[in-house]
Amino acid sequence: MFVRKPALIAIALVACLMTAPMLLPAQYPGKPAPAKPSRNKTRPNRSGAPSKAAQSKEKNVDTTPADGESQPAKLETATFGNGCFWCSEAVFQQLKGVYSVMPGYSGGIVEQPTYEQVCTGQTGHAEVIQISYEPSVITFADLLEVFWQTHDPTTLNQQGNDIGTQYRSVIFYHTPEQKRQAEHYKQKLDQEHAFRRPIVTEITSFAEFYPAEDYHRDYYNQHKGEGYCMAVIRPKVSKVKKVFHDKLKQ
């Protein structure tokens, strides 16, 4: 696979950001983005016991094959927080080379946090997605390009009508190279004024990842008819398919 030099990628990304439509919840016409449905409304009938995934602290992405897909020989991991993980999961699921996307929580001070605890803003966690990807098909730089374009990295602790530290813009890097690339692109985008305001994205070392409860997983595909999905997630997914059509799964 041909890999562009980092500097050229950054320049191309700046140009793309300055010309392509941004995919921000706050920009939907006519009405603001609705609040996310409450847990009681979205949770399937369950016994009330936490899932096995929620009971154990995971340091790596769940690599359970989707639709019979076999696991590639080499996978790498990226962890991003860019607002509601329902939205982020739906976006990155579209990309070729992405083997799995798991919503969850990172960056907090409480072990085994629940969704309710994270929503209080007291645990310090961000809603994140952990991506398992095949670097020979899609690079970390490619993932960063999608990351920057599919949320507003200039609003502190807020994405549209979703407000709180759990919605902060953050990159949890797994390697020194991921850190270098994230910092390089952030600096380049600010220098080129790709956004109207300075980027506030946090770039910090990955520590641990707690998978979200089962009912959050594959949320958009399971609840496409709900208001939040129709008003916020569906337009974002549609624009991703348009802007990043060369990076989509067949």
C-alpha positions in Angstrom: 0.0 0.0 0.0 1.3 3.4 -0.9 1.7 5.6 2.2 2.0 9.4 1.8 4.6 11.3 3.8 3.3 12.9 7.0 3.8 16.4 5.8 1.9 15.8 2.6 -0.9 14.1 4.5 -1.2 17.1 6.8 -1.3 19.5 3.9 -3.9 17.4 2.2 -5.9 17.2 5.4 -5.9 21.0 5.9 -7.1 21.5 2.3 -9.9 18.9 2.9 -11.0 20.4 6.1 -11.2 23.9 4.6 -13.2 22.8 1.6 -15.3 19.8 2.8 -18.5 20.3 4.8 -18.0 19.7 8.5 -20.0 17.1 10.2 -21.1 18.8 13.3 -24.4 18.1 15.3 -24.9 21.8 16.1 -25.2 22.6 12.4 -28.3 20.7 11.5 -30.9 23.1 10.2 -34.3 23.9 11.8 -33.8 22.6 15.3 -31.0 21.7 17.7 -29.8 18.1 18.1 -32.1 16.3 20.5 -30.8 15.0 23.8 -29.6 11.4 23.9 -32.4 9.1 25.0 -32.3 8.0 28.6 -30.8 4.6 29.5 -34.2 3.2 30.5 -35.6 4.0 27.1 -32.8 2.6 25.1 -31.8 -0.4 27.1 -33.2 -3.8 25.8 -34.9 -6.1 28.2 -32.2 -7.5 30.5 -31.9 -9.1 33.8 -30.1 -6.0 35.2 -26.7 -7.8 35.6 -23.8 -6.1 34.0 -22.4 -7.7 30.9 -19.2 -9.8 31.1 -17.4 -7.2 29.1 -18.4 -4.5 31.5 -17.2 -6.6 34.4 -13.7 -6.9 33.2 -11.1 -4.2 32.5 -10.0 -4.5 28.9 -6.7 -3.1 27.6 -7.3 -4.1 24.0 -10.1 -3.7 21.6 -12.7 -6.5 21.3 -11.7 -8.3 18.1 -14.8 -10.5 17.8 -15.2 -11.1 14.0 -18.2 -9.4 12.4 -20.4 -11.3 10.0 -17.9 -14.2 9.8 -15.0 -12.0 9.0 -11.6 -13.7 9.8 -9.1 -11.8 11.9 -6.2 -10.2 9.9 -2.7 -11.3 10.8 -1.7 -7.9 12.1 -4.0 -5.5 13.9 -3.2 -2.2 15.6 -5.4 -0.2 18.1 -6.5 3.4 18.1 -8.6 5.1 20.8 -10.6 8.3 20.1 -13.1 10.4 22.1 -15.0 12.7 19.8 -18.4 13.1 21.4 -21.2 10.6 21.7 -19.8 7.1 21.1 -23.0 6.1 19.3 -22.0 8.6 16.5 -18.3 7.7 16.5 -18.9 4.0 16.3 -21.3 4.4 13.3 -18.7 6.5 11.5 -15.7 4.3 11.9 -17.6 1.1 11.2 -17.9 2.3 7.6 -14.1 2.3 6.9 -12.3 -0.5 5.1 -9.4 -1.8 7.1 -11.3 -1.3 10.3 -11.8 -4.7 11.9 -13.9 -3.8 14.9 -15.1 -0.7 16.8 -15.9 -1.0 20.5 -17.6 1.9 22.4 -16.4 2.4 26.0 -14.8 4.6 28.6 -11.2 5.8 29.1 -9.3 8.5 30.9 -11.1 8.4 34.3 -10.3 7.7 37.9 -13.0 5.1 38.7 -12.6 1.4 37.9 -15.4 -0.4 36.1 -17.5 2.7 35.6 -21.2 2.4 34.5 -22.9 4.6 31.9 -24.8 6.4 34.6 -21.6 7.2 36.5 -19.8 8.5 33.5 -22.8 10.7 32.6 -22.4 12.5 35.9 -19.1 13.8 34.8 -17.6 12.8 38.2 -15.5 9.8 37.1 -13.4 11.7 34.6 -14.0 9.3 31.8 -14.6 10.2 28.2 -17.0 8.3 25.9 -14.6 6.7 23.5 -14.3 4.1 20.7 -11.5 1.7 20.5 -10.7 0.8 17.0 -8.9 -2.4 15.8 -7.6 -1.8 12.3 -5.3 -3.4 9.7 -2.5 -0.9 9.1 -1.7 -2.4 5.7 -5.2 -1.2 4.6 -5.8 1.9 6.6 -3.2 3.9 8.5 -3.4 5.8 11.7 -3.0 9.0 9.7 -6.2 8.0 7.7 -8.0 7.4 11.0 -6.9 10.9 12.2 -8.2 12.5 9.1 -11.7 11.0 9.7 -11.4 11.9 13.4 -10.7 15.6 12.8 -13.5 15.9 10.2 -16.3 14.1 12.1 -16.6 16.3 15.2 -15.8 19.8 16.4 -12.4 19.7 18.0 -12.6 23.4 19.1 -15.4 23.1 21.6 -14.3 22.2 25.1 -16.3 19.4 26.7 -19.1 19.7 24.2 -20.4 18.3 20.9 -23.6 20.0 19.8 -26.2 19.5 22.5 -24.1 16.9 24.3 -22.3 18.7 27.1 -19.9 17.4 29.7 -16.4 16.2 30.2 -17.4 12.8 28.9 -17.9 14.3 25.5 -14.5 15.9 25.3 -12.3 15.7 22.2 -9.4 13.4 23.0 -6.8 11.1 21.4 -5.4 8.3 23.7 -2.2 7.3 21.9 -0.9 3.8 22.2 2.6 4.4 20.8 5.1 7.2 20.5 4.4 7.3 16.8 0.7 7.8 17.3 1.5 10.6 19.7 3.9 12.2 17.2 1.4 12.1 14.4 -1.5 13.4 16.5 0.5 16.3 17.8 1.9 17.1 14.3 -1.5 17.2 12.6 -3.1 19.2 15.4 -0.3 21.8 15.2 -0.6 21.9 11.4 -4.3 22.4 11.4 -4.0 25.2 13.9 -1.2 26.9 11.9 -3.3 26.7 8.7 -6.5 27.9 10.5 -8.4 24.9 9.3 -11.0 25.7 12.0 -12.4 29.0 13.2 -11.1 28.5 16.7 -8.0 26.8 18.2 -8.2 23.0 18.6 -8.7 21.9 22.2 -8.3 18.2 21.5 -6.5 16.4 24.4 -3.6 14.1 23.4 -2.7 11.8 26.2 -1.2 8.4 26.8 -3.6 5.4 26.8 -4.0 3.8 30.2 -7.1 1.6 30.2 -10.3 1.0 28.4 -13.6 -0.2 29.8 -16.1 -1.6 27.3 -19.5 0.0 27.4 -22.6 -2.0 28.3 -24.0 -4.3 25.7 -26.9 -2.1 24.7 -24.5 0.6 23.5 -22.9 -1.6 20.9 -23.8 -1.2 17.3 -26.3 1.3 18.5 -27.0 3.1 15.3 -27.6 0.0 13.3 -30.0 -1.3 15.9 -31.9 1.9 16.5 -32.0 3.8 13.2 -35.6 4.9 13.7 -35.0 6.7 17.0 -34.9 10.5 17.0 -31.3 11.0 18.0 -30.1 8.5 15.4 -32.2 10.1 12.7 -31.4 13.7 13.5 -27.7 13.4 14.5 -26.1 10.2 13.5 -27.7 9.5 10.1 -26.7 12.8 8.5 -23.1 12.3 9.8 -22.9 8.8 8.4 -24.3 10.0 5.1 -21.7 12.7 4.8 -18.9 10.4 5.8 -19.9 8.1 2.9 -19.7 11.1 0.6 -16.5 12.7 1.8 -14.6 9.5 2.4 -16.0 7.4 -0.3 -12.6 6.1 -1.3 -12.1 4.7 2.2 -15.3 2.9 2.6 -15.9 -0.9 2.9 -17.5 -2.4 -0.2 
